[in-house]
């Protein structure tokens, strides 16, 4: 099917890759269908694009690229959502990224406190908020390791 | 908004599976116990607002905003970025 996106114009997507977000996306209530768009030109950043709203698209990336020791209790998460037939290593984890400029210095931050957890078998995604953690919502990506 | 008065040790029931327990009232703070299904997200509002603000901020960025960031990250993590 074709969808409209502000960043990439009209694009063809594989309907099987549409992810539903039954618990919603904080800040964007009412939008529940998304797709993860990967563009070689913007890699390692990807786009978490709304199917329903062309202008709604978040910058996301794989957290393990800059934080190999990032740990989440995925077993507990799977149990809390009552997801069947899926193992922790089959889930995909992305984090929301922000870029800013402070005194002409470019800064890249990632929200390690609210990762997006994708269940590819169920085509579902949940933004989990882990509040009992030392991970920051504005983790400095370039200072990692 | 529904407003109720409760004392320490008293409870509030919401729907069929949520219970709010007023555990302790001391000085200016109240200790609350919440029993709810595991799949319900319960957060301090300020934590939720942090997540929300990061999402809103990220959604406001365009491809041109991240052009420099792509270079920075590729230089910083050359091996990982090329995978």
Backbone of each chain as ProteinMPNN parsed JSONL, in Angstrom:
{"seq_chain_A": "XXXXXXXXXXXXXXXXXXXXXXXXXXXXXXXXXXXXXXXXXXXXXXXXXXXXXXXXXXXXXXXXXXXXXXXXXXXXXXXXXXXXXXXXXXXXXXXXXXXXXXXXXXXXXXXXXXXXXXXXXXXXXXXXXXXXXXXXXXXXXXXXX", "coords_chain_A": {"N_chain_A": [[0.84, -1.185, 0.0], [0.264, 2.376, -0.397], [1.644, 5.124, 1.405], [1.497, 8.431, 2.802], [4.168, 10.552, 3.611], [5.774, 13.147, 5.395], [8.498, 13.429, 5.322], [9.515, 11.702, 3.32], [7.801, 11.859, 1.206], [5.326, 10.368, -0.942], [5.238, 6.988, -0.315], [5.813, 3.482, -0.977], [4.715, 0.887, 1.019], [5.169, -2.222, 2.809], [2.421, -3.829, 3.801], [2.393, -5.817, 5.714], [4.307, -5.081, 7.46], [3.355, -3.157, 9.107], [2.961, -1.777, 12.309], [1.092, -2.147, 15.268], [0.083, -0.008, 17.926], [-1.171, -0.455, 20.645], [-1.16, 0.657, 23.22], [-0.617, 3.23, 22.791], [1.238, 6.274, 21.889], [3.136, 8.25, 23.919], [2.326, 11.658, 24.064], [1.216, 11.734, 21.608], [-1.579, 11.004, 21.447], [-4.074, 8.813, 20.232], [-2.979, 8.004, 17.841], [-2.212, 4.997, 16.392], [-1.01, 3.332, 14.562], [1.939, 2.405, 13.077], [5.095, 2.47, 11.26], [8.366, 1.177, 10.827], [10.81, 2.918, 9.297], [13.621, 2.487, 7.309], [16.349, 4.209, 6.087], [19.025, 4.226, 3.963], [20.434, 6.574, 3.642], [20.086, 8.016, 5.977], [20.961, 6.374, 7.942], [22.78, 5.596, 10.965], [20.261, 6.24, 11.91], [16.757, 5.696, 12.147], [13.301, 5.886, 11.168], [10.349, 6.318, 12.926], [7.468, 6.052, 11.791], [4.215, 7.419, 11.482], [1.348, 5.793, 10.207], [-1.042, 6.923, 9.875], [-0.768, 9.684, 10.036], [0.939, 11.874, 8.129], [2.872, 13.839, 8.956], [3.801, 12.94, 11.331], [6.54, 11.587, 12.682], [9.13, 9.971, 14.284], [12.588, 10.208, 15.26], [14.537, 7.386, 15.521], [16.743, 4.883, 16.933], [18.947, 2.003, 17.049], [19.781, 1.092, 20.241], [21.944, -0.422, 21.097], [24.065, 0.038, 19.521], [25.463, 2.285, 20.433], [25.443, 1.824, 23.098], [26.34, -0.855, 24.252], [25.996, -2.296, 26.598], [23.421, -1.9, 27.418], [20.645, -2.755, 29.282], [17.557, -4.431, 29.622], [14.708, -5.642, 31.357], [13.459, -7.909, 29.71], [12.151, -10.349, 29.904], [10.378, -10.043, 32.059], [8.865, -8.036, 30.953], [7.663, -9.276, 28.718], [6.067, -11.096, 30.055], [4.362, -9.356, 31.45], [2.839, -8.275, 29.425], [1.616, -10.453, 28.529], [2.467, -11.782, 26.252], [2.663, -14.363, 23.97], [4.645, -17.167, 22.853], [7.068, -15.879, 22.173], [10.482, -15.003, 22.367], [12.841, -13.222, 24.467], [15.102, -12.455, 22.885], [14.034, -12.222, 20.403], [12.658, -9.939, 20.259], [12.602, -6.523, 19.139], [14.495, -3.66, 19.862], [14.282, -0.211, 20.093], [15.357, 3.214, 20.456], [14.208, 6.538, 21.182], [15.465, 9.368, 19.571], [17.121, 12.527, 19.93], [18.287, 15.567, 18.513], [20.354, 18.354, 19.072], [21.641, 21.694, 19.483], [24.051, 23.033, 21.458], [25.541, 25.885, 22.462], [26.921, 26.051, 19.954], [27.834, 23.466, 19.864], [27.159, 20.27, 18.694], [24.68, 18.074, 19.823], [23.694, 14.79, 20.581], [21.053, 13.021, 21.799], [19.615, 10.197, 23.487], [16.649, 8.533, 24.438], [16.821, 6.521, 26.915], [15.204, 5.727, 28.886], [12.698, 5.272, 28.003], [12.222, 3.03, 26.035], [11.284, 1.744, 22.751], [9.625, -1.173, 22.272], [9.494, -3.775, 20.105], [7.376, -6.286, 18.965], [7.844, -8.493, 16.645], [6.474, -10.714, 15.759], [3.86, -10.411, 16.563], [3.325, -8.043, 15.477], [3.346, -5.712, 16.993], [3.921, -2.797, 18.985], [5.338, -1.315, 21.887], [5.832, 1.485, 23.898], [7.762, 1.349, 26.488], [7.994, 2.465, 29.813], [10.612, 2.764, 31.888], [10.869, 3.406, 35.039], [12.203, 2.83, 37.368], [15.114, 3.091, 37.223], [18.516, 3.836, 36.321], [18.958, 4.826, 33.928], [18.989, 7.483, 31.583], [16.626, 9.888, 30.238], [17.706, 11.524, 28.505], [20.166, 10.569, 27.397], [23.535, 11.032, 26.657], [24.625, 10.399, 23.566], [27.058, 10.555, 22.147], [28.914, 10.527, 24.144], [29.029, 7.985, 25.059], [30.021, 4.762, 26.359]], "CA_chain_A": [[0.0, 0.0, 0.0], [1.023, 3.631, -0.414], [1.32, 6.062, 2.486], [2.112, 9.747, 2.67], [5.044, 10.951, 4.712], [6.312, 14.47, 5.128], [9.932, 13.348, 5.048], [9.874, 10.943, 2.122], [6.747, 11.959, 0.208], [4.49, 9.172, -0.99], [6.084, 5.792, -0.442], [5.142, 2.185, -0.987], [5.156, 0.075, 2.164], [4.664, -3.582, 2.924], [1.382, -3.805, 4.844], [2.731, -6.798, 6.757], [5.263, -4.49, 8.416], [2.695, -2.154, 9.945], [2.953, -2.128, 13.727], [0.045, -1.449, 16.006], [0.565, 0.485, 19.209], [-2.426, -0.371, 21.399], [-1.047, 1.497, 24.421], [-0.433, 4.611, 22.359], [2.554, 6.909, 21.922], [3.017, 9.444, 24.759], [2.442, 12.913, 23.328], [0.468, 11.645, 20.35], [-2.731, 10.147, 21.709], [-4.983, 8.582, 19.109], [-2.296, 7.386, 16.704], [-1.88, 3.639, 16.827], [-0.414, 2.515, 13.487], [3.257, 2.947, 12.728], [6.01, 1.591, 10.54], [9.763, 1.557, 11.015], [11.409, 3.155, 7.981], [15.08, 2.582, 7.327], [16.828, 4.838, 4.875], [20.493, 4.168, 4.016], [20.993, 7.932, 3.712], [20.035, 8.559, 7.342], [21.461, 5.353, 8.879], [22.051, 4.569, 11.719], [18.948, 6.675, 12.385], [15.584, 5.207, 11.411], [12.131, 6.733, 11.387], [9.156, 5.65, 13.43], [6.528, 6.854, 11.013], [2.785, 7.124, 11.611], [0.647, 5.433, 8.973], [-2.234, 7.771, 9.768], [-0.456, 11.113, 10.0], [2.206, 12.037, 7.393], [3.914, 14.646, 9.599], [4.25, 12.332, 12.592], [7.628, 10.632, 12.507], [10.164, 10.177, 15.3], [13.91, 9.661, 14.949], [14.855, 6.306, 16.462], [17.91, 4.093, 16.548], [19.285, 0.833, 17.836], [20.585, 1.593, 21.364], [23.135, -1.249, 21.349], [25.152, 0.581, 18.716], [26.271, 3.182, 21.258], [25.387, 1.381, 24.498], [26.261, -2.321, 24.158], [25.6, -2.909, 27.875], [22.043, -1.496, 27.748], [19.912, -3.941, 29.735], [16.144, -4.278, 29.962], [14.163, -6.917, 31.798], [12.476, -8.255, 28.681], [11.334, -11.477, 30.37], [9.284, -9.484, 32.862], [8.008, -7.27, 30.065], [6.869, -10.237, 27.941], [5.067, -11.644, 30.965], [3.371, -8.341, 31.797], [1.957, -8.067, 28.278], [1.037, -11.74, 28.212], [2.828, -12.138, 24.882], [2.98, -15.793, 23.893], [5.492, -17.657, 21.746], [8.145, -14.994, 21.749], [11.596, -14.983, 23.315], [13.42, -11.864, 24.566], [16.026, -12.083, 21.796], [13.286, -12.009, 19.154], [12.088, -8.588, 20.291], [13.484, -5.479, 18.63], [14.484, -2.518, 20.766], [14.733, 1.071, 19.518], [15.183, 4.34, 21.382], [13.896, 7.822, 20.542], [16.665, 10.191, 19.508], [16.988, 13.958, 19.71], [19.519, 16.278, 18.185], [20.241, 19.772, 19.428], [22.913, 22.38, 19.415], [24.255, 23.828, 22.66], [26.749, 26.699, 22.241], [27.49, 25.567, 18.676], [28.256, 22.055, 19.921], [26.04, 19.378, 18.379], [24.442, 17.077, 20.851], [22.735, 13.744, 20.21], [20.62, 12.312, 23.003], [18.683, 9.086, 23.285], [15.801, 8.284, 25.606], [17.001, 5.132, 27.351], [14.197, 5.466, 29.91], [11.424, 4.898, 27.373], [12.488, 2.346, 24.755], [10.196, 1.147, 21.978], [9.865, -2.607, 22.169], [8.695, -4.285, 18.988], [7.139, -7.72, 18.867], [7.65, -8.659, 15.201], [5.513, -11.79, 15.47], [2.512, -9.897, 16.822], [3.26, -6.731, 14.813], [2.923, -4.761, 18.005], [5.011, -2.043, 19.599], [4.977, -0.65, 23.143], [6.886, 2.329, 24.479], [7.773, 1.007, 27.903], [8.699, 3.46, 30.598], [11.241, 2.116, 33.029], [11.141, 4.524, 35.942], [13.137, 2.407, 38.419], [16.342, 2.854, 36.487], [19.441, 4.961, 36.324], [19.055, 5.294, 32.544], [18.471, 8.834, 31.404], [15.785, 10.136, 29.06], [18.539, 12.326, 27.598], [21.497, 9.964, 27.428], [24.4, 11.629, 25.647], [25.06, 9.297, 22.711], [28.464, 10.66, 21.741], [29.774, 10.294, 25.311], [28.828, 6.614, 25.536], [31.088, 3.787, 26.642]], "C_chain_A": [[0.886, 1.25, 0.0], [0.632, 4.477, 0.805], [2.024, 7.388, 2.204], [2.99, 10.041, 3.873], [5.602, 12.327, 4.38], [7.773, 14.357, 4.702], [10.282, 12.693, 3.73], [8.829, 11.036, 1.011], [5.886, 10.706, 0.22], [5.391, 7.958, -1.186], [5.234, 4.526, -0.403], [5.632, 1.398, 0.23], [4.513, -1.308, 2.113], [3.675, -3.598, 4.1], [1.683, -4.734, 6.011], [3.677, -6.208, 7.799], [4.647, -3.396, 9.287], [2.614, -2.653, 11.387], [1.81, -1.413, 14.426], [0.584, -1.108, 17.395], [-0.64, 0.672, 20.122], [-2.353, 0.512, 22.639], [-0.74, 2.95, 24.082], [0.996, 5.111, 22.488], [2.426, 8.179, 22.768], [3.259, 10.737, 23.961], [1.603, 12.926, 22.072], [-0.715, 10.683, 20.495], [-3.559, 9.99, 20.446], [-4.317, 7.974, 17.888], [-1.784, 6.013, 17.116], [-1.28, 2.758, 15.748], [0.874, 3.176, 13.023], [4.022, 1.962, 11.855], [7.433, 2.102, 10.78], [10.388, 1.707, 9.63], [12.922, 3.268, 8.121], [15.517, 3.168, 6.003], [18.361, 4.85, 4.946], [21.12, 5.558, 4.163], [20.997, 8.507, 5.131], [20.516, 7.546, 8.384], [22.623, 5.936, 9.683], [20.699, 5.029, 12.278], [17.848, 6.09, 11.506], [14.417, 6.12, 11.791], [10.953, 5.898, 11.831], [7.981, 6.486, 12.929], [5.076, 6.425, 11.248], [2.207, 6.786, 10.24], [-0.474, 6.442, 8.732], [-1.931, 9.249, 9.566], [0.925, 11.346, 9.356], [3.28, 12.819, 8.154], [4.444, 14.02, 10.891], [5.302, 11.249, 12.353], [8.756, 10.961, 13.475], [11.49, 9.594, 14.818], [14.198, 8.572, 15.984], [16.132, 5.605, 16.015], [18.095, 2.908, 17.477], [20.21, 1.268, 18.983], [21.901, 0.834, 21.56], [24.332, -0.784, 20.53], [26.064, 1.474, 19.573], [26.317, 2.755, 22.723], [25.232, -0.148, 24.524], [25.802, -2.984, 25.456], [24.199, -2.465, 28.33], [21.239, -2.748, 28.097], [18.474, -3.603, 30.102], [15.656, -5.641, 30.428], [13.039, -7.335, 30.846], [11.607, -9.448, 29.078], [10.117, -10.976, 31.137], [8.307, -8.721, 31.968], [7.078, -8.188, 29.26], [5.734, -10.795, 28.798], [3.968, -10.623, 31.262], [2.38, -8.103, 30.663], [1.268, -9.355, 27.846], [1.28, -12.12, 26.748], [3.242, -13.602, 24.862], [3.951, -16.038, 22.737], [6.523, -16.653, 21.27], [9.224, -14.954, 22.83], [12.199, -13.572, 23.331], [14.302, -11.495, 23.38], [15.325, -11.938, 20.443], [12.646, -10.619, 19.108], [13.098, -7.589, 19.724], [13.362, -4.265, 19.554], [15.038, -1.285, 20.04], [14.566, 2.154, 20.573], [14.966, 5.625, 20.588], [15.103, 8.748, 20.677], [16.301, 11.662, 19.331], [18.325, 14.573, 19.355], [19.309, 17.747, 18.541], [21.618, 20.4, 19.31], [23.031, 23.261, 20.646], [25.588, 24.558, 22.516], [27.561, 26.201, 21.053], [28.029, 24.124, 18.726], [27.029, 21.184, 19.675], [25.911, 18.309, 19.45], [23.428, 16.057, 20.325], [22.349, 13.031, 21.499], [19.631, 11.215, 22.643], [17.917, 8.855, 24.575], [15.892, 6.813, 26.015], [15.971, 4.745, 28.413], [12.867, 4.999, 29.304], [11.63, 4.224, 26.029], [11.206, 1.869, 24.061], [10.522, -0.335, 21.838], [8.905, -3.182, 21.138], [8.605, -5.799, 19.059], [6.837, -8.016, 17.39], [6.647, -9.763, 14.846], [4.08, -11.281, 15.581], [2.273, -8.568, 16.105], [2.762, -5.666, 15.776], [4.126, -4.022, 18.559], [4.5, -1.321, 20.843], [6.136, 0.252, 23.543], [6.82, 2.113, 25.984], [8.484, 2.123, 28.647], [9.285, 2.755, 31.803], [11.68, 3.211, 33.992], [12.117, 4.135, 37.043], [14.49, 2.073, 37.785], [17.263, 4.053, 36.623], [19.604, 5.489, 34.9], [18.363, 6.65, 32.383], [17.545, 8.924, 30.187], [16.551, 11.002, 28.054], [19.98, 11.841, 27.675], [22.344, 10.545, 26.295], [25.065, 10.535, 24.808], [26.556, 9.358, 22.406], [29.437, 10.428, 22.904], [29.733, 8.851, 25.797], [30.125, 5.83, 25.646], [32.203, 4.327, 27.546]], "O_chain_A": [[2.069, 1.203, 0.34], [-0.537, 4.542, 1.186], [3.009, 7.447, 1.468], [2.597, 9.804, 5.015], [5.87, 12.632, 3.218], [8.232, 15.094, 3.83], [11.252, 13.089, 3.083], [8.956, 10.366, -0.014], [5.729, 10.058, 1.256], [6.203, 7.914, -2.111], [4.119, 4.503, 0.118], [6.838, 1.264, 0.438], [3.482, -1.527, 1.478], [4.066, -3.402, 5.251], [1.283, -4.477, 7.146], [3.834, -6.761, 8.887], [5.334, -2.783, 10.105], [2.247, -3.8, 11.644], [1.583, -0.223, 14.208], [1.42, -1.819, 17.953], [-1.086, 1.795, 20.353], [-3.369, 1.059, 23.068], [-0.617, 3.794, 24.97], [1.848, 4.471, 23.105], [1.694, 9.094, 22.391], [4.271, 10.876, 23.274], [1.305, 13.988, 21.526], [-0.832, 9.694, 19.771], [-3.721, 10.94, 19.681], [-5.0, 7.479, 16.992], [-1.018, 5.884, 18.071], [-1.059, 1.568, 15.974], [0.894, 4.343, 12.631], [3.655, 0.794, 11.727], [7.662, 3.304, 10.916], [10.484, 0.737, 8.88], [13.433, 4.035, 8.937], [15.119, 2.7, 4.936], [18.933, 5.416, 5.878], [22.201, 5.702, 4.734], [21.807, 9.377, 5.452], [20.483, 7.831, 9.582], [23.397, 6.715, 9.127], [20.062, 4.296, 13.034], [17.988, 6.0, 10.287], [14.551, 7.01, 12.631], [10.601, 4.902, 11.2], [7.569, 7.468, 13.546], [4.75, 5.238, 11.218], [2.541, 7.421, 9.24], [-0.817, 6.775, 7.597], [-2.738, 9.982, 8.993], [1.953, 11.05, 9.965], [4.466, 12.515, 8.028], [5.413, 14.507, 11.474], [4.997, 10.151, 11.887], [9.274, 12.078, 13.49], [11.517, 8.619, 14.068], [14.111, 8.817, 17.187], [16.547, 5.722, 14.862], [17.485, 2.823, 18.543], [21.308, 1.763, 18.729], [22.856, 1.373, 22.119], [25.471, -1.162, 20.806], [27.288, 1.42, 19.45], [27.13, 3.26, 23.497], [24.146, -0.668, 24.781], [25.28, -4.098, 25.432], [23.84, -2.638, 29.494], [21.163, -3.685, 27.303], [18.207, -2.623, 30.798], [16.131, -6.673, 29.954], [11.854, -7.148, 31.123], [10.46, -9.552, 28.643], [8.989, -11.411, 30.906], [7.095, -8.748, 32.183], [5.882, -7.927, 29.132], [4.602, -10.946, 28.338], [2.789, -10.972, 31.321], [1.219, -7.77, 30.906], [0.45, -9.36, 26.926], [0.415, -12.701, 26.093], [4.082, -14.025, 25.656], [4.062, -15.249, 21.798], [6.819, -16.588, 20.077], [8.935, -14.883, 24.024], [12.092, -12.826, 22.359], [14.266, -10.358, 22.912], [15.956, -11.571, 19.452], [12.158, -10.179, 18.067], [14.308, -7.796, 19.823], [12.264, -3.896, 19.972], [16.12, -1.324, 19.454], [13.737, 2.032, 21.474], [15.47, 5.78, 19.476], [15.68, 8.89, 21.755], [15.314, 12.002, 18.677], [19.37, 14.142, 19.845], [18.231, 18.304, 18.338], [22.618, 19.722, 19.071], [22.199, 24.143, 20.859], [26.642, 23.926, 22.456], [28.763, 25.964, 21.167], [28.604, 23.633, 17.754], [26.002, 21.325, 20.339], [26.894, 17.728, 19.91], [22.431, 16.423, 19.703], [23.206, 12.501, 22.206], [18.915, 11.291, 21.644], [18.47, 8.968, 25.669], [15.138, 5.972, 25.525], [15.874, 3.578, 28.794], [12.026, 4.415, 29.988], [11.259, 4.777, 24.993], [10.186, 1.626, 24.706], [11.586, -0.697, 21.337], [7.684, -3.092, 21.271], [9.61, -6.498, 19.193], [5.711, -7.816, 16.935], [6.048, -9.748, 13.77], [3.205, -11.664, 14.804], [1.165, -8.033, 16.123], [1.903, -4.846, 15.452], [5.23, -4.565, 18.597], [3.391, -0.787, 20.859], [7.292, -0.172, 23.528], [5.934, 2.632, 26.663], [9.474, 2.666, 28.156], [8.559, 2.214, 32.636], [12.711, 3.856, 33.8], [12.793, 5.0, 37.601], [14.943, 0.929, 37.811], [16.834, 5.146, 36.994], [20.301, 6.48, 34.68], [17.31, 6.913, 32.964], [17.662, 8.147, 29.239], [16.118, 11.192, 26.917], [20.893, 12.608, 27.979], [21.934, 10.552, 25.134], [25.957, 9.832, 25.283], [27.238, 8.333, 22.408], [30.622, 10.168, 22.693], [30.328, 8.523, 26.823], [31.163, 6.2, 25.096], [33.152, 3.606, 27.854]]}, "seq_chain_B": "XXXXXXXXXXXXXXXXXXXXXXXXXXXXXXXXXXXXXXXXXXXXXXXXXXXXXXXXXXXXXXXXXXXXXXXXXXXXXXXXXXX", "coords_chain_B": {"N_chain_B": [[-13.553, 16.553, 37.646], [-13.438, 13.887, 39.932], [-13.555, 14.198, 43.395], [-12.358, 12.93, 46.394], [-12.302, 12.425, 49.951], [-9.931, 10.826, 51.988], [-8.58, 8.794, 54.627], [-5.467, 7.775, 56.195], [-4.878, 4.337, 55.675], [-7.276, 3.852, 54.5], [-9.083, 3.0, 51.464], [-9.437, 3.183, 47.839], [-11.491, 2.105, 45.235], [-11.153, 1.402, 41.819], [-12.878, 0.705, 38.973], [-12.925, -2.844, 38.08], [-10.486, -4.046, 38.73], [-8.628, -2.346, 40.058], [-7.022, -0.969, 42.854], [-6.538, 1.624, 45.111], [-4.514, 2.447, 47.728], [-4.329, 4.262, 50.617], [-1.55, 4.697, 52.321], [0.057, 6.126, 54.156], [0.125, 9.264, 55.724], [2.062, 11.981, 55.967], [3.557, 14.873, 57.109], [4.026, 16.906, 54.368], [3.581, 14.912, 52.528], [2.142, 12.011, 50.883], [1.833, 8.553, 51.131], [1.243, 6.122, 48.772], [-0.305, 3.09, 47.901], [-0.652, 0.972, 45.105], [-2.735, -1.284, 43.527], [-2.898, -3.02, 40.628], [-3.636, -4.382, 37.322], [-0.862, -6.037, 35.699], [-0.272, -5.178, 33.103], [-0.952, -2.567, 32.997], [0.298, 0.659, 32.762], [1.813, 2.46, 35.241], [2.749, 5.53, 36.338], [4.803, 8.116, 37.761], [3.706, 11.362, 37.182], [5.597, 13.263, 36.282], [7.608, 11.703, 35.194], [6.348, 10.468, 33.045], [5.892, 12.794, 31.572], [8.475, 13.496, 30.793], [9.112, 11.483, 28.957], [7.137, 11.915, 27.082], [7.808, 14.541, 26.251], [10.301, 14.092, 25.023], [9.489, 12.543, 22.864], [7.843, 14.346, 21.449], [9.658, 16.359, 20.827], [11.49, 14.948, 19.241], [9.877, 14.3, 17.091], [9.668, 16.723, 15.922], [11.853, 17.163, 14.4], [13.567, 17.449, 11.261], [14.907, 15.865, 8.249], [17.089, 17.443, 7.515], [17.899, 18.446, 9.965], [19.297, 16.373, 11.075], [21.504, 15.775, 9.558], [24.183, 16.556, 10.208], [24.409, 15.178, 12.595], [24.406, 12.539, 11.765], [26.897, 12.266, 10.546], [28.547, 12.774, 12.772], [27.942, 10.604, 14.406], [28.697, 8.46, 12.856], [31.424, 8.858, 12.718], [32.073, 8.584, 15.364], [31.28, 5.995, 16.048], [32.439, 4.087, 14.064], [32.71, 1.378, 13.218], [30.426, -0.007, 14.162], [28.367, 1.458, 12.93], [28.578, 0.834, 10.275], [27.6, -1.652, 9.972]], "CA_chain_B": [[-12.738, 15.606, 38.403], [-14.029, 13.37, 41.166], [-12.684, 14.47, 44.546], [-12.751, 12.159, 47.57], [-11.404, 12.549, 51.104], [-9.584, 9.526, 52.56], [-7.599, 8.842, 55.714], [-4.491, 6.69, 56.105], [-5.483, 3.022, 55.919], [-8.484, 3.698, 53.688], [-8.81, 2.635, 50.071], [-10.358, 3.58, 46.772], [-11.529, 1.074, 44.189], [-11.459, 1.931, 40.491], [-13.201, -0.406, 38.078], [-12.945, -4.1, 38.819], [-9.22, -4.552, 39.247], [-7.654, -1.373, 40.553], [-7.221, -0.478, 44.219], [-5.591, 2.632, 45.585], [-4.459, 2.317, 49.172], [-3.625, 5.384, 51.252], [-0.769, 4.011, 53.342], [0.607, 6.972, 55.199], [0.098, 10.699, 55.458], [3.068, 12.515, 56.881], [4.041, 16.157, 56.642], [3.365, 17.294, 53.121], [3.497, 13.86, 51.503], [1.214, 10.902, 51.073], [2.342, 7.326, 50.548], [0.109, 5.453, 48.148], [-0.077, 1.755, 47.336], [-1.572, 0.769, 43.987], [-2.818, -2.642, 43.002], [-3.517, -2.933, 39.3], [-3.107, -5.408, 36.412], [0.532, -5.791, 35.316], [-0.125, -4.529, 31.798], [-1.261, -1.141, 33.096], [1.472, 1.46, 33.08], [1.561, 3.437, 36.31], [3.95, 6.361, 36.382], [4.767, 9.477, 38.293], [3.399, 12.199, 36.023], [6.782, 13.943, 35.751], [8.357, 10.734, 34.375], [5.588, 10.388, 31.795], [6.094, 14.036, 30.811], [9.811, 13.448, 30.184], [9.021, 10.596, 27.79], [6.29, 12.639, 26.147], [8.554, 15.665, 25.673], [11.317, 13.566, 24.104], [8.783, 12.118, 21.646], [7.382, 15.534, 20.726], [10.852, 17.029, 20.333], [12.054, 14.126, 18.164], [8.974, 14.389, 15.942], [9.758, 18.048, 15.308], [13.085, 17.26, 13.617], [13.532, 17.009, 9.873], [16.128, 15.206, 7.791], [18.23, 18.394, 7.533], [18.382, 18.614, 11.342], [20.154, 15.277, 11.545], [22.614, 15.524, 8.637], [25.447, 16.623, 10.953], [24.401, 14.125, 13.613], [24.754, 11.276, 11.097], [28.363, 12.265, 10.399], [29.142, 12.659, 14.113], [27.766, 9.26, 14.964], [29.49, 7.533, 12.04], [32.821, 9.024, 13.118], [32.234, 8.133, 16.744], [31.102, 4.536, 16.075], [32.61, 3.714, 12.65], [32.525, -0.057, 12.947], [29.032, -0.37, 14.408], [27.464, 2.141, 11.996], [28.654, 0.29, 8.934], [27.007, -2.992, 9.936]], "C_chain_B": [[-13.477, 15.176, 39.666], [-13.068, 13.621, 42.324], [-13.214, 13.717, 45.762], [-11.806, 12.463, 48.727], [-11.179, 11.156, 51.681], [-8.584, 9.715, 53.694], [-6.595, 7.705, 55.501], [-5.171, 5.369, 56.445], [-6.744, 2.798, 55.102], [-8.12, 3.482, 52.212], [-9.815, 3.24, 49.111], [-10.343, 2.464, 45.742], [-11.924, 1.713, 42.869], [-11.704, 0.752, 39.56], [-13.139, -1.711, 38.836], [-11.582, -4.559, 39.315], [-8.185, -3.524, 39.703], [-8.02, -0.919, 41.97], [-6.131, 0.501, 44.579], [-5.668, 2.619, 47.111], [-3.687, 3.509, 49.761], [-2.863, 4.813, 52.443], [-0.4, 4.927, 54.501], [0.51, 8.439, 54.797], [1.045, 11.333, 56.462], [3.619, 13.814, 56.329], [3.291, 16.519, 55.374], [3.223, 16.162, 52.134], [2.614, 12.692, 51.904], [1.83, 9.676, 50.425], [1.15, 6.503, 50.055], [0.517, 4.077, 47.65], [-1.099, 1.541, 46.232], [-1.559, -0.695, 43.581], [-3.568, -2.567, 41.689], [-2.953, -4.037, 38.419], [-1.717, -5.011, 35.902], [0.707, -5.03, 34.002], [-0.509, -3.044, 31.826], [-0.01, -0.383, 33.503], [1.095, 2.496, 34.128], [2.84, 4.241, 36.498], [3.724, 7.625, 37.179], [4.587, 10.38, 37.077], [4.647, 12.858, 35.432], [7.642, 13.003, 34.897], [7.671, 10.602, 33.012], [5.849, 11.618, 30.922], [7.473, 14.092, 30.152], [9.766, 12.635, 28.895], [8.249, 11.31, 26.682], [7.058, 13.77, 25.459], [9.632, 15.199, 24.701], [10.673, 13.146, 22.784], [8.397, 13.328, 20.791], [8.557, 16.255, 20.073], [11.432, 16.265, 19.129], [11.206, 14.246, 16.894], [9.083, 15.731, 15.232], [10.992, 18.187, 14.408], [12.897, 16.745, 12.191], [14.833, 16.348, 9.484], [17.321, 16.165, 7.849], [18.781, 18.601, 8.945], [19.383, 17.531, 11.74], [21.354, 14.99, 10.637], [23.96, 15.525, 9.373], [25.553, 15.481, 11.968], [24.799, 12.775, 13.007], [26.278, 11.16, 10.966], [29.045, 12.049, 11.748], [29.094, 11.227, 14.62], [28.574, 8.231, 14.169], [30.976, 7.638, 12.385], [33.087, 8.437, 14.494], [32.162, 6.604, 16.841], [31.255, 3.978, 14.657], [32.26, 2.253, 12.356], [31.042, -0.42, 13.038], [28.094, 0.229, 13.343], [27.474, 1.502, 10.617], [28.035, -1.09, 8.821], [25.722, -3.027, 9.122]], "O_chain_B": [[-14.063, 15.997, 40.372], [-11.887, 13.286, 42.231], [-14.384, 13.852, 46.118], [-10.626, 12.731, 48.503], [-12.129, 10.391, 51.846], [-7.832, 10.689, 53.71], [-6.846, 6.785, 54.723], [-5.949, 5.293, 57.395], [-7.233, 1.672, 55.018], [-6.997, 3.752, 51.785], [-10.875, 3.731, 49.499], [-9.28, 1.936, 45.416], [-12.896, 2.464, 42.795], [-10.832, -0.1, 39.383], [-13.275, -1.735, 40.059], [-11.512, -5.379, 40.23], [-6.99, -3.816, 39.726], [-9.157, -0.54, 42.248], [-4.945, 0.238, 44.376], [-6.74, 2.76, 47.699], [-2.522, 3.724, 49.428], [-3.466, 4.482, 53.463], [-0.527, 4.559, 55.669], [0.786, 8.798, 53.653], [0.842, 11.226, 57.671], [4.1, 13.852, 55.196], [2.064, 16.443, 55.322], [2.791, 16.391, 51.004], [2.378, 12.426, 53.083], [2.3, 9.746, 49.289], [0.202, 6.228, 50.79], [1.577, 3.923, 47.042], [-2.271, 1.882, 46.39], [-0.502, -1.271, 43.324], [-4.712, -2.115, 41.631], [-1.895, -4.584, 38.73], [-1.424, -3.832, 35.7], [1.7, -4.328, 33.806], [-0.408, -2.35, 30.815], [0.659, -0.742, 34.473], [0.184, 3.299, 33.932], [3.895, 3.677, 36.787], [2.609, 8.14, 37.262], [5.243, 10.183, 36.054], [4.75, 12.999, 34.214], [8.328, 13.455, 33.98], [8.324, 10.622, 31.969], [6.006, 11.511, 29.706], [7.624, 14.67, 29.076], [10.311, 13.044, 27.87], [8.647, 11.311, 25.517], [6.973, 13.939, 24.243], [9.855, 15.834, 23.67], [11.241, 13.366, 21.714], [8.597, 13.336, 19.577], [8.473, 16.702, 18.929], [11.813, 16.87, 18.127], [11.729, 14.287, 15.781], [8.65, 15.874, 14.088], [11.16, 19.204, 13.735], [12.19, 15.769, 11.941], [15.762, 16.272, 10.289], [18.432, 15.757, 8.191], [19.964, 18.891, 9.121], [20.211, 17.736, 12.627], [22.132, 14.076, 10.907], [24.774, 14.619, 9.193], [26.619, 14.901, 12.174], [25.453, 11.965, 13.664], [26.865, 10.112, 11.236], [29.984, 11.261, 11.868], [30.059, 10.708, 15.18], [29.073, 7.256, 14.73], [31.7, 6.643, 12.353], [34.15, 7.878, 14.765], [32.893, 5.992, 17.619], [30.292, 3.448, 14.104], [31.596, 1.946, 11.366], [30.478, -1.043, 12.139], [27.144, -0.424, 12.912], [26.501, 1.608, 9.872], [27.945, -1.648, 7.728], [25.1, -4.081, 8.994]]}, "name": "protein", "num_of_chains": 2, "seq": "XXXXXXXXXXXXXXXXXXXXXXXXXXXXXXXXXXXXXXXXXXXXXXXXXXXXXXXXXXXXXXXXXXXXXXXXXXXXXXXXXXXXXXXXXXXXXXXXXXXXXXXXXXXXXXXXXXXXXXXXXXXXXXXXXXXXXXXXXXXXXXXXXXXXXXXXXXXXXXXXXXXXXXXXXXXXXXXXXXXXXXXXXXXXXXXXXXXXXXXXXXXXXXXXXXXXXXXXXXXXXXXXXXXX"}
